[in-house]
Amino acid sequence: MVSESHSGPSVDVLVVGGGIIGLAVAWRARQRGLSVLLLERDRFGAGASSVAAGMLAPVTEVEFDQARRRTLDLGLRSAALWSAFAAELGELTGVGMGYRHAGTLMVARDADDARELERQLVFRESLGVKARRLLPSQARELEPALTPTVRLALEAADDHSVNPQQALGALASACERAGVLMEQHTGDVAVALDAAGDRVEGVRMANGSMRRAGQVVLATGAWGGMIAGLRDSASVPVRPVKGQILRLRDPAGPGLLTRAVRGRGVYIVPRDDGRYVLGATMEERGFELNATAGGVYELLRDAHELVPGVAEFHLEHVCVGLRPGTPDNAPLIGRSAHGGLIWACGHFRNGILLAPLTAELVSGVLTGQPVDPLLEVCDPARFGVNTPTGSESSGALLTGVAR
Ligand code: GLY
């Protein structure tokens, strides 16, 4: 419930960040009976969420190292939640999610790619995940638009996709219907702690006013490492990883590709209406957001080598987003060093995929449910920061979150 105090109304939970993670957390927390205020400094999805391609692809995204293997479990569990998540949102709001159950092909177009794909297949078999080896003729039977020179392919039949822009619209609508209080275009906010600097009391807005809350969730994406008001030992090592992505439309309508197709350096994700998302560069350039000729050229070159018909597409938009990377590229989900403060960021390449699971995990934390074992791999304290020292002061609260 929302209660009044001398310095303004207080809610049970304040969520900072209106991307897909913040919206999903706010909605689920409200469904569990908590009063929720969601603050977004810009507009919903203005960070990475509305730029994302929307691949729900734990099998094709898994990479060779221990930490990323562990995140496979997160991805598989969240992928399994997506169908019901999309159906529930669709029923509540009447907004479709563009959820496509078509699967994904990983495609090799030369001998080097084929050797790499064989290694990827062995790796996936060792993890016990489903990927089927396809001869070139089998791959082209499934996707006739693939280049005739395709050397080998793997099919990940359970790696699907959604349209993140539609998902954001549906989540915002579901939040509104559920009674989540929402403010967009707030500008930068800072965490506000109690006098001892231990426990969160809410956030301070850019104009100095307070929004009070029993608990605060930071769903601040690539800006997670720049939150003002925290002790140094409570901060987290999140960094932006730039991605350039192209939106194209086939003037002939839908149907050139059915599945998402991935090759070296590029992926092509079809939408229902003949549009395609083609991504994405991976660049360590801080918060720089320029689209570059080189980035666009390389994406189009690599996509054209996989699917020559791309040359006929109309180019509608070039978009740039910032993925929230962490040192091991697993997310940060769980309690912070400050009482009442919870992290839900650092989802790197998988924010859309991990939204339903993150919302479940965070609402479990908010309502004091037994700790889900999956939270171990996401522990915000695993990098040696975000641990209470008891010796530092809370510092100034008035500087803004630079986002
Ligand atoms: N999930 C794909 C990307 O981040 O480019």
Residues whose N, C-alpha, C, O or C-beta is under 5 A from the ligand:
A	BS01	LIG	G243 G279 A280 F348 R349 N350
